[in-house]
Amino acid sequence: MIADQIGFAERFSDDHGRSGDSPALGGDRAALRVVDIRKSLGDTQILKGVTLAAETGRITGIIGPNGAGKSTLLNVIAGLMKPDTGSILIGDRDLTLLSMRNRARLGMVRTFQLSRELGSLTVLENLLVAPLGQSGERVINAFLGRRRIGQEERASASRARQLLHKVGLWKLADAPARSLSGGQKKLLELSRALMLDPKIILLDEPAAGVSPPLRHDIAHLIQDLRAEGRTLLIVEHDMDMVARLCDQVYVLAEGANLASGPFAQVVSDARVIQAYLGGVA
């Protein structure tokens, strides 16, 4: 599988030519900055000073062989894990010590490689429970803020309906979420994240286990989100998707930065090819 990916990468590079050195990311264009992140689990150091930046309104990819630390890095960025050292920043705001919920309040959300739908709820209900800080969550508001609660519920229902139409799931709005296919569950999870109207979206292998038609739908949705000005950071093994979607790619190997730049540049880097092919042996 890895060899097949490298073969595709080499063909892509031949077709598109080798890019020059990519400009450094940062400054005003960087919506998200990850600075010198280190993380150990037990006695094993998983991340060894990883640094990257995701530009506003761009799609940034993270690739690397198995065991490179990609999912751990995404967990740290999302707030599921605390780094041992280093910083996570949105603009000038340091999020490193904030919970995942508080990061979501600031506009950062993530999806998971294995979808985490609420299977006993309907597709529509999965979206309606997503918004944070709804007035109806507080008991006192049930008595004093009924009008506000009603307004919020109508707004959420309208937003959910729009999103389900957008991803082609409206016809399944009343179906149990557990009945969806793997690809449909990915679309549902992304739609649920979009209920929070995020600025930054972290995607963990959005194409994993998805049929080709739905993979195309997911890729199209990701491109639409970029067109809306949202910032996306994607961990993905599907090199075809990375090549076609990502504006900038970071390659990790053994928990550290190995290369970065446009896709055609990084996949023609001898160090990257060796990192992937070395994983076969």
Order of alpha helices (4+ residues) and beta strands (2+ residues): alpha-beta-beta-beta-alpha-beta-beta-alpha-beta-alpha-alpha-alpha-alpha-beta-alpha-beta-alpha-beta-beta-alpha-alpha
